[in-house]
Amino acid sequence: MTDREELEIAVKALDSKKARDLKVLKVDDLTVLANYFVIASATSTTQVKALADEVEFKLGEKGVQAKSIEGYQSKTWICLDYIDVIVHVFLENEREFYQLEHLWADGTPVDISEWVTD
Protein backbone atom coordinates (compact mmCIF):
# COMPACT_ATOMS: atom_id res chain seq x y z
CA MET A 1 0.00 0.00 0.00
CA THR A 2 1.32 3.44 -0.88
CA ASP A 3 1.66 6.24 1.63
CA ARG A 4 -0.99 8.18 -0.30
CA GLU A 5 -3.45 5.28 0.11
CA GLU A 6 -2.68 5.11 3.84
CA LEU A 7 -3.23 8.86 4.03
CA GLU A 8 -6.62 8.62 2.31
CA ILE A 9 -7.79 5.84 4.64
CA ALA A 10 -6.68 7.78 7.73
CA VAL A 11 -8.39 11.00 6.58
CA LYS A 12 -11.63 9.20 5.73
CA ALA A 13 -11.59 7.40 9.08
CA LEU A 14 -11.16 10.68 10.96
CA ASP A 15 -13.86 12.36 8.91
CA SER A 16 -16.29 9.48 9.53
CA LYS A 17 -16.01 10.12 13.28
CA LYS A 18 -16.49 13.89 12.93
CA ALA A 19 -12.92 15.10 13.46
CA ARG A 20 -12.68 18.87 13.53
CA ASP A 21 -10.30 21.11 11.58
CA LEU A 22 -8.74 18.22 9.68
CA LYS A 23 -5.45 19.20 8.00
CA VAL A 24 -2.73 17.33 6.14
CA LEU A 25 0.79 18.61 5.57
CA LYS A 26 3.28 17.07 3.16
CA VAL A 27 6.58 17.24 5.04
CA ASP A 28 8.84 14.85 3.14
CA ASP A 29 11.12 17.69 1.98
CA LEU A 30 11.53 18.92 5.57
CA THR A 31 12.14 15.80 7.64
CA VAL A 32 12.92 12.10 7.55
CA LEU A 33 10.23 11.49 10.19
CA ALA A 34 7.40 11.03 7.69
CA ASN A 35 6.00 12.05 4.34
CA TYR A 36 2.70 13.34 5.74
CA PHE A 37 1.37 14.74 9.00
CA VAL A 38 -2.36 14.43 9.58
CA ILE A 39 -3.67 16.79 12.25
CA ALA A 40 -7.19 16.58 13.68
CA SER A 41 -9.07 17.98 16.65
CA ALA A 42 -11.67 16.46 18.96
CA THR A 43 -14.07 18.03 21.45
CA SER A 44 -13.53 15.51 24.26
CA THR A 45 -11.06 12.89 25.44
CA THR A 46 -13.66 10.27 24.49
CA GLN A 47 -13.66 11.56 20.91
CA VAL A 48 -9.83 11.73 20.81
CA LYS A 49 -9.74 8.01 21.63
CA ALA A 50 -12.58 7.20 19.20
CA LEU A 51 -10.80 9.01 16.35
CA ALA A 52 -7.49 7.27 17.02
CA ASP A 53 -9.24 3.90 17.36
CA GLU A 54 -11.01 4.38 14.02
CA VAL A 55 -7.77 5.19 12.19
CA GLU A 56 -6.11 2.16 13.75
CA PHE A 57 -9.10 -0.06 12.87
CA LYS A 58 -9.45 1.10 9.24
CA LEU A 59 -5.74 0.82 8.47
CA GLY A 60 -5.61 -2.49 10.33
CA GLU A 61 -8.32 -3.83 8.01
CA LYS A 62 -5.86 -3.23 5.17
CA GLY A 63 -3.05 -4.97 7.04
CA VAL A 64 -1.29 -1.75 8.03
CA GLN A 65 -0.13 -1.60 11.65
CA ALA A 66 1.23 1.43 13.46
CA LYS A 67 4.93 1.37 14.28
CA SER A 68 4.07 3.11 17.53
CA ILE A 69 1.16 4.78 19.27
CA GLU A 70 1.58 7.32 22.06
CA GLY A 71 -0.86 9.23 24.22
CA TYR A 72 -3.63 6.73 25.02
CA GLN A 73 -3.05 7.33 28.74
CA SER A 74 -3.90 11.04 28.69
CA LYS A 75 -6.20 11.02 25.65
CA THR A 76 -5.41 14.69 25.02
CA TRP A 77 -2.97 14.04 22.14
CA ILE A 78 -2.70 10.62 20.53
CA CYS A 79 0.02 10.15 17.94
CA LEU A 80 -0.17 7.18 15.57
CA ASP A 81 3.07 6.59 13.66
CA TYR A 82 2.64 4.67 10.41
CA ILE A 83 6.21 5.57 9.31
CA ASP A 84 5.25 7.52 6.15
CA VAL A 85 2.05 8.93 7.66
CA ILE A 86 1.88 10.28 11.22
CA VAL A 87 -1.59 10.98 12.59
CA HIS A 88 -1.97 13.52 15.41
CA VAL A 89 -5.35 13.58 17.18
CA PHE A 90 -5.65 16.45 19.65
CA LEU A 91 -8.10 17.68 22.18
CA GLU A 92 -8.89 21.18 20.84
CA ASN A 93 -7.06 23.16 23.55
CA GLU A 94 -3.98 20.90 23.30
CA ARG A 95 -3.81 21.53 19.56
CA GLU A 96 -3.95 25.27 20.16
CA PHE A 97 -1.15 24.98 22.72
CA TYR A 98 1.25 22.89 20.61
CA GLN A 99 0.44 24.53 17.24
CA LEU A 100 1.95 21.84 15.02
CA GLU A 101 0.73 23.64 11.91
CA HIS A 102 2.93 26.60 12.86
CA LEU A 103 5.93 24.44 13.74
CA TRP A 104 5.65 22.75 10.34
CA ALA A 105 4.45 25.84 8.44
CA ASP A 106 6.95 25.12 5.65
CA GLY A 107 5.08 21.89 4.90
CA THR A 108 2.83 21.81 1.86
CA PRO A 109 -0.92 21.70 2.61
CA VAL A 110 -2.61 18.73 0.94
CA ASP A 111 -6.07 19.13 -0.60
CA ILE A 112 -8.26 16.51 1.10
CA SER A 113 -11.61 17.90 -0.07
CA GLU A 114 -12.37 14.80 -2.17
CA TRP A 115 -11.98 12.56 0.90
CA VAL A 116 -14.11 14.49 3.41
CA THR A 117 -17.74 15.42 3.69
CA ASP A 118 -18.81 19.02 4.22
C-alpha positions in Angstrom: 0.0 0.0 0.0 1.3 3.4 -0.9 1.7 6.2 1.6 -1.0 8.2 -0.3 -3.5 5.3 0.1 -2.7 5.1 3.8 -3.2 8.9 4.0 -6.6 8.6 2.3 -7.8 5.8 4.6 -6.7 7.8 7.7 -8.4 11.0 6.6 -11.6 9.2 5.7 -11.6 7.4 9.1 -11.2 10.7 11.0 -13.9 12.4 8.9 -16.3 9.5 9.5 -16.0 10.1 13.3 -16.5 13.9 12.9 -12.9 15.1 13.5 -12.7 18.9 13.5 -10.3 21.1 11.6 -8.7 18.2 9.7 -5.5 19.2 8.0 -2.7 17.3 6.1 0.8 18.6 5.6 3.3 17.1 3.2 6.6 17.2 5.0 8.8 14.8 3.1 11.1 17.7 2.0 11.5 18.9 5.6 12.1 15.8 7.6 12.9 12.1 7.6 10.2 11.5 10.2 7.4 11.0 7.7 6.0 12.1 4.3 2.7 13.3 5.7 1.4 14.7 9.0 -2.4 14.4 9.6 -3.7 16.8 12.3 -7.2 16.6 13.7 -9.1 18.0 16.7 -11.7 16.5 19.0 -14.1 18.0 21.4 -13.5 15.5 24.3 -11.1 12.9 25.4 -13.7 10.3 24.5 -13.7 11.6 20.9 -9.8 11.7 20.8 -9.7 8.0 21.6 -12.6 7.2 19.2 -10.8 9.0 16.4 -7.5 7.3 17.0 -9.2 3.9 17.4 -11.0 4.4 14.0 -7.8 5.2 12.2 -6.1 2.2 13.7 -9.1 -0.1 12.9 -9.5 1.1 9.2 -5.7 0.8 8.5 -5.6 -2.5 10.3 -8.3 -3.8 8.0 -5.9 -3.2 5.2 -3.0 -5.0 7.0 -1.3 -1.8 8.0 -0.1 -1.6 11.7 1.2 1.4 13.5 4.9 1.4 14.3 4.1 3.1 17.5 1.2 4.8 19.3 1.6 7.3 22.1 -0.9 9.2 24.2 -3.6 6.7 25.0 -3.0 7.3 28.7 -3.9 11.0 28.7 -6.2 11.0 25.6 -5.4 14.7 25.0 -3.0 14.0 22.1 -2.7 10.6 20.5 0.0 10.2 17.9 -0.2 7.2 15.6 3.1 6.6 13.7 2.6 4.7 10.4 6.2 5.6 9.3 5.2 7.5 6.2 2.0 8.9 7.7 1.9 10.3 11.2 -1.6 11.0 12.6 -2.0 13.5 15.4 -5.4 13.6 17.2 -5.6 16.5 19.6 -8.1 17.7 22.2 -8.9 21.2 20.8 -7.1 23.2 23.6 -4.0 20.9 23.3 -3.8 21.5 19.6 -3.9 25.3 20.2 -1.2 25.0 22.7 1.3 22.9 20.6 0.4 24.5 17.2 2.0 21.8 15.0 0.7 23.6 11.9 2.9 26.6 12.9 5.9 24.4 13.7 5.6 22.7 10.3 4.5 25.8 8.4 7.0 25.1 5.6 5.1 21.9 4.9 2.8 21.8 1.9 -0.9 21.7 2.6 -2.6 18.7 0.9 -6.1 19.1 -0.6 -8.3 16.5 1.1 -11.6 17.9 -0.1 -12.4 14.8 -2.2 -12.0 12.6 0.9 -14.1 14.5 3.4 -17.7 15.4 3.7 -18.8 19.0 4.2 
